[in-house]
Amino acid sequence: MDKKINVGIVGYGNLGKGAAAAVKQQPDMELAAIFTRRNPQSLDVGEPNVKVLQVDDAAQYQQEIDVMILCGGSATDLPEQVPAFAEMFNTVDSYDTHAKIPEYFASVDKVAQASGKTSIISVGWDPGMFSLNRVMSEALLPEGQTYTFWGKGLSQGHSDAVRRVDGVKNGVQYTIPSEKVMEQVRNGENPKVSKSDRHVRTCYIVPEEGADQARIEQEIKTMPNYFDEYETTVLFISDEELKENHASMPHGGFVIRSGKTGSNHNQILEYSLNLDSNPEFTSSVLVAYARAAYRMSAEGSHGAKTVYDVAPAYISPKTQTELRRDYL
Amino acid sequence: MDKKINVGIVGYGNLGKGAAAAVKQQPDMELAAIFTRRNPQSLDVGEPNVKVLQVDDAAQYQQEIDVMILCGGSATDLPEQVPAFAEMFNTVDSYDTHAKIPEYFASVDKVAQASGKTSIISVGWDPGMFSLNRVMSEALLPEGQTYTFWGKGLSQGHSDAVRRVDGVKNGVQYTIPSEKVMEQVRNGENPKVSKSDRHVRTCYIVPEEGADQARIEQEIKTMPNYFDEYETTVLFISDEELKENHASMPHGGFVIRSGKTGSNHNQILEYSLNLDSNPEFTSSVLVAYARAAYRMSAEGSHGAKTVYDVAPAYISPKTQTELRRDYL
């Protein structure tokens, strides 16, 4: 058997923990080390064989690590870390600030081309698997419309927003696709709909004692950018209910392409995810693409890449012969 | 603007007609010629600018055609034609005899490696898009089960089989996924089910006048391999009903991966197709992959390929910059 792919993880939040668990599920990978900005001694990763190291010491481990999975946030961590790591390592990340992807790609590409490393950026499910399905389904059915629906899922940004409302003790927000619009799309009706037509929002709020619930509801429903354009439902619950029913991080969504071919036939393609754990799935995608980064680097395909550049065989542990014989 | 990709089509049945229509939808392709075994003068392709030529004359058009789409059948046409064409042209085909794909691949690869051409084999939806989703979803979620459901769709082979039953004047057969099993799978129950547990079959039969309907029903339901292991419904209808309601060729299906990550979270991935015209969709996939064959050939990536070897960007007419900016 070939040597295993030695994986490093940078950052040990939800994503980093998910990546560590995902590496264990892969037959051809080994978790070599976790790098953290915290005190390494303070981290219990539950794996005595896995080194926990200071992120600033990473440069010393270039010989031991085949590919580094960057598990920081898109706002400040990744734009700084990934170009720095791409000088020394093959990398994979989940950079998801859609509007800034072109400049992010350019900055990573410049470094990785020079260092002869391979960096796959913006990997996950959106950007990631959903992006792939948007491009592929449009290539297959050039005449038509593509619809992305998110949810049902807990939105971190919107949950933060409702928690900032005066009188709110705690709360979560779910983004939910509009059933009515989904049905129109699946029927090939190609409705003209905005993002706010395609989704509704439901908030579960734990109020402070004695808070004015009507005012909280009103304030949430009229919050600019976050809620004002959406059909929003606000429900008040207890602390216990929140803990019991709203502690996990489910998410998911749908990419639907509704196209027409030849003699005006409707052709509907749909890709959907129903995830009990959003961060664990995102990190599972990162880990599979870490395999691709390692292999493409070994073949001399250097620089920054996206999911569009990765032939699907590169993310699978199976051989080409197995893929053709058992899966085609 | 770059020059358009000149496409040739070999065979002008349902698939060839679909391919001709699909090429017209692609902004960067032009249909150069249709090759047929029939008398070219007998074919009305409805396009005065498209040459209709004898298939035996194809060798003369090597300079004019960038990629040839082979639209024959898997039983006898493709195993003979594709190796012959791969000596002269980049090719794409929809070879779908699953059990023989490895030997078919080897025979095409040998020729294409020697001639310096690129041949993408077994393109369509199954094999094709479904194969991709089986491999990718398993790579992302190594612990789990993958389920393929076909239908609701008209099955050509099973329709032929019911029409061979004594007393049957005409008839069609639909393969239909079991709703019950689909629900179990979507719930993450990972049921152990065979192909016959996952599907039911419904036949619409036009009986000959005076035929014994009970005997026909019995004979269909007990037909070995085709029906005996399936829950089968036989319905008798008139000639007119058959023409009116069962003349199109709908199909589709589902690939569902039910996996577990990290702390025992269910993660469900689903890819589905709902096709009003099975041959038109298959040929739309062939045409998008013809673009990939042309580009990979231009880059020197020769030999036989499958969908697993094709980076998604190759099937899209968009530039890399557009893909990253507008779709990621």
HADDOCK unambig.tbl for C-alpha pairs under 7 A between the chains (distance, minus, plus):
assign (segid A and resid 18 and name CA) (segid B and resid 262 and name CA) 6.29 0.50 0.50
assign (segid A and resid 21 and name CA) (segid B and resid 262 and name CA) 5.23 0.50 0.50
assign (segid A and resid 22 and name CA) (segid B and resid 261 and name CA) 6.86 0.50 0.50
assign (segid A and resid 22 and name CA) (segid B and resid 262 and name CA) 6.76 0.50 0.50
assign (segid A and resid 25 and name CA) (segid B and resid 142 and name CA) 6.19 0.50 0.50
assign (segid A and resid 25 and name CA) (segid B and resid 143 and name CA) 6.88 0.50 0.50
assign (segid A and resid 26 and name CA) (segid B and resid 142 and name CA) 6.62 0.50 0.50
assign (segid A and resid 101 and name CA) (segid B and resid 324 and name CA) 6.95 0.50 0.50
assign (segid A and resid 101 and name CA) (segid B and resid 325 and name CA) 6.89 0.50 0.50
assign (segid A and resid 102 and name CA) (segid B and resid 324 and name CA) 6.40 0.50 0.50
assign (segid A and resid 102 and name CA) (segid B and resid 325 and name CA) 5.99 0.50 0.50
assign (segid A and resid 127 and name CA) (segid B and resid 328 and name CA) 5.38 0.50 0.50
assign (segid A and resid 131 and name CA) (segid B and resid 327 and name CA) 5.74 0.50 0.50
assign (segid A and resid 131 and name CA) (segid B and resid 328 and name CA) 4.84 0.50 0.50
assign (segid A and resid 134 and name CA) (segid B and resid 327 and name CA) 6.77 0.50 0.50
assign (segid A and resid 135 and name CA) (segid B and resid 316 and name CA) 6.84 0.50 0.50
assign (segid A and resid 135 and name CA) (segid B and resid 327 and name CA) 6.71 0.50 0.50
assign (segid A and resid 136 and name CA) (segid B and resid 312 and name CA) 6.59 0.50 0.50
assign (segid A and resid 136 and name CA) (segid B and resid 316 and name CA) 6.92 0.50 0.50
assign (segid A and resid 139 and name CA) (segid B and resid 288 and name CA) 6.12 0.50 0.50
assign (segid A and resid 139 and name CA) (segid B and resid 315 and name CA) 6.24 0.50 0.50
assign (segid A and resid 139 and name CA) (segid B and resid 316 and name CA) 4.99 0.50 0.50
assign (segid A and resid 140 and name CA) (segid B and resid 284 and name CA) 5.63 0.50 0.50
assign (segid A and resid 140 and name CA) (segid B and resid 285 and name CA) 5.36 0.50 0.50
assign (segid A and resid 140 and name CA) (segid B and resid 288 and name CA) 5.72 0.50 0.50
assign (segid A and resid 141 and name CA) (segid B and resid 284 and name CA) 6.84 0.50 0.50
assign (segid A and resid 142 and name CA) (segid B and resid 25 and name CA) 6.20 0.50 0.50
assign (segid A and resid 142 and name CA) (segid B and resid 26 and name CA) 6.62 0.50 0.50
assign (segid A and resid 143 and name CA) (segid B and resid 25 and name CA) 6.88 0.50 0.50
assign (segid A and resid 261 and name CA) (segid B and resid 22 and name CA) 6.84 0.50 0.50
assign (segid A and resid 261 and name CA) (segid B and resid 280 and name CA) 6.42 0.50 0.50
assign (segid A and resid 262 and name CA) (segid B and resid 18 and name CA) 6.28 0.50 0.50
assign (segid A and resid 262 and name CA) (segid B and resid 21 and name CA) 5.18 0.50 0.50
assign (segid A and resid 262 and name CA) (segid B and resid 22 and name CA) 6.72 0.50 0.50
assign (segid A and resid 262 and name CA) (segid B and resid 280 and name CA) 6.62 0.50 0.50
assign (segid A and resid 265 and name CA) (segid B and resid 276 and name CA) 5.49 0.50 0.50
assign (segid A and resid 265 and name CA) (segid B and resid 277 and name CA) 6.25 0.50 0.50
assign (segid A and resid 266 and name CA) (segid B and resid 275 and name CA) 6.60 0.50 0.50
assign (segid A and resid 266 and name CA) (segid B and resid 276 and name CA) 5.50 0.50 0.50
assign (segid A and resid 267 and name CA) (segid B and resid 274 and name CA) 6.00 0.50 0.50
assign (segid A and resid 267 and name CA) (segid B and resid 275 and name CA) 4.58 0.50 0.50
assign (segid A and resid 267 and name CA) (segid B and resid 276 and name CA) 5.88 0.50 0.50
assign (segid A and resid 268 and name CA) (segid B and resid 273 and name CA) 5.76 0.50 0.50
assign (segid A and resid 268 and name CA) (segid B and resid 274 and name CA) 4.99 0.50 0.50
assign (segid A and resid 268 and name CA) (segid B and resid 275 and name CA) 6.18 0.50 0.50
assign (segid A and resid 269 and name CA) (segid B and resid 272 and name CA) 5.92 0.50 0.50
assign (segid A and resid 269 and name CA) (segid B and resid 273 and name CA) 4.75 0.50 0.50
assign (segid A and resid 269 and name CA) (segid B and resid 274 and name CA) 6.55 0.50 0.50
assign (segid A and resid 270 and name CA) (segid B and resid 271 and name CA) 5.72 0.50 0.50
assign (segid A and resid 270 and name CA) (segid B and resid 272 and name CA) 5.14 0.50 0.50
assign (segid A and resid 270 and name CA) (segid B and resid 273 and name CA) 6.38 0.50 0.50
assign (segid A and resid 271 and name CA) (segid B and resid 270 and name CA) 5.73 0.50 0.50
assign (segid A and resid 271 and name CA) (segid B and resid 271 and name CA) 4.50 0.50 0.50
assign (segid A and resid 271 and name CA) (segid B and resid 272 and name CA) 6.47 0.50 0.50
assign (segid A and resid 272 and name CA) (segid B and resid 269 and name CA) 5.93 0.50 0.50
assign (segid A and resid 272 and name CA) (segid B and resid 270 and name CA) 5.14 0.50 0.50
assign (segid A and resid 272 and name CA) (segid B and resid 271 and name CA) 6.46 0.50 0.50
assign (segid A and resid 273 and name CA) (segid B and resid 268 and name CA) 5.76 0.50 0.50
assign (segid A and resid 273 and name CA) (segid B and resid 269 and name CA) 4.76 0.50 0.50
assign (segid A and resid 273 and name CA) (segid B and resid 270 and name CA) 6.39 0.50 0.50
assign (segid A and resid 274 and name CA) (segid B and resid 267 and name CA) 6.00 0.50 0.50
assign (segid A and resid 274 and name CA) (segid B and resid 268 and name CA) 4.99 0.50 0.50
assign (segid A and resid 274 and name CA) (segid B and resid 269 and name CA) 6.54 0.50 0.50
assign (segid A and resid 275 and name CA) (segid B and resid 266 and name CA) 6.60 0.50 0.50
assign (segid A and resid 275 and name CA) (segid B and resid 267 and name CA) 4.57 0.50 0.50
assign (segid A and resid 275 and name CA) (segid B and resid 268 and name CA) 6.18 0.50 0.50
assign (segid A and resid 276 and name CA) (segid B and resid 265 and name CA) 5.50 0.50 0.50
assign (segid A and resid 276 and name CA) (segid B and resid 266 and name CA) 5.49 0.50 0.50
assign (segid A and resid 276 and name CA) (segid B and resid 267 and name CA) 5.87 0.50 0.50
assign (segid A and resid 277 and name CA) (segid B and resid 265 and name CA) 6.25 0.50 0.50
assign (segid A and resid 280 and name CA) (segid B and resid 261 and name CA) 6.43 0.50 0.50
assign (segid A and resid 280 and name CA) (segid B and resid 262 and name CA) 6.60 0.50 0.50
assign (segid A and resid 284 and name CA) (segid B and resid 140 and name CA) 5.62 0.50 0.50
assign (segid A and resid 284 and name CA) (segid B and resid 141 and name CA) 6.84 0.50 0.50
assign (segid A and resid 285 and name CA) (segid B and resid 140 and name CA) 5.36 0.50 0.50
assign (segid A and resid 288 and name CA) (segid B and resid 139 and name CA) 6.12 0.50 0.50
assign (segid A and resid 288 and name CA) (segid B and resid 140 and name CA) 5.74 0.50 0.50
assign (segid A and resid 308 and name CA) (segid B and resid 311 and name CA) 6.09 0.50 0.50
assign (segid A and resid 308 and name CA) (segid B and resid 312 and name CA) 4.98 0.50 0.50
assign (segid A and resid 308 and name CA) (segid B and resid 313 and name CA) 4.86 0.50 0.50
assign (segid A and resid 309 and name CA) (segid B and resid 311 and name CA) 5.14 0.50 0.50
assign (segid A and resid 309 and name CA) (segid B and resid 312 and name CA) 6.51 0.50 0.50
assign (segid A and resid 309 and name CA) (segid B and resid 313 and name CA) 5.98 0.50 0.50
assign (segid A and resid 310 and name CA) (segid B and resid 311 and name CA) 4.94 0.50 0.50
assign (segid A and resid 311 and name CA) (segid B and resid 308 and name CA) 6.09 0.50 0.50
assign (segid A and resid 311 and name CA) (segid B and resid 309 and name CA) 5.14 0.50 0.50
assign (segid A and resid 311 and name CA) (segid B and resid 310 and name CA) 4.93 0.50 0.50
assign (segid A and resid 311 and name CA) (segid B and resid 311 and name CA) 3.82 0.50 0.50
assign (segid A and resid 311 and name CA) (segid B and resid 312 and name CA) 6.77 0.50 0.50
assign (segid A and resid 312 and name CA) (segid B and resid 136 and name CA) 6.58 0.50 0.50
assign (segid A and resid 312 and name CA) (segid B and resid 308 and name CA) 5.00 0.50 0.50
assign (segid A and resid 312 and name CA) (segid B and resid 309 and name CA) 6.51 0.50 0.50
assign (segid A and resid 312 and name CA) (segid B and resid 311 and name CA) 6.78 0.50 0.50
assign (segid A and resid 313 and name CA) (segid B and resid 308 and name CA) 4.86 0.50 0.50
assign (segid A and resid 313 and name CA) (segid B and resid 309 and name CA) 5.98 0.50 0.50
assign (segid A and resid 315 and name CA) (segid B and resid 139 and name CA) 6.26 0.50 0.50
assign (segid A and resid 316 and name CA) (segid B and resid 135 and name CA) 6.84 0.50 0.50
assign (segid A and resid 316 and name CA) (segid B and resid 136 and name CA) 6.92 0.50 0.50
assign (segid A and resid 316 and name CA) (segid B and resid 139 and name CA) 5.00 0.50 0.50
assign (segid A and resid 324 and name CA) (segid B and resid 101 and name CA) 6.95 0.50 0.50
assign (segid A and resid 324 and name CA) (segid B and resid 102 and name CA) 6.39 0.50 0.50
assign (segid A and resid 325 and name CA) (segid B and resid 101 and name CA) 6.87 0.50 0.50
assign (segid A and resid 325 and name CA) (segid B and resid 102 and name CA) 5.98 0.50 0.50
assign (segid A and resid 327 and name CA) (segid B and resid 131 and name CA) 5.75 0.50 0.50
assign (segid A and resid 327 and name CA) (segid B and resid 134 and name CA) 6.77 0.50 0.50
assign (segid A and resid 327 and name CA) (segid B and resid 135 and name CA) 6.71 0.50 0.50
assign (segid A and resid 328 and name CA) (segid B and resid 98 and name CA) 6.98 0.50 0.50
assign (segid A and resid 328 and name CA) (segid B and resid 127 and name CA) 5.38 0.50 0.50
assign (segid A and resid 328 and name CA) (segid B and resid 131 and name CA) 4.86 0.50 0.50
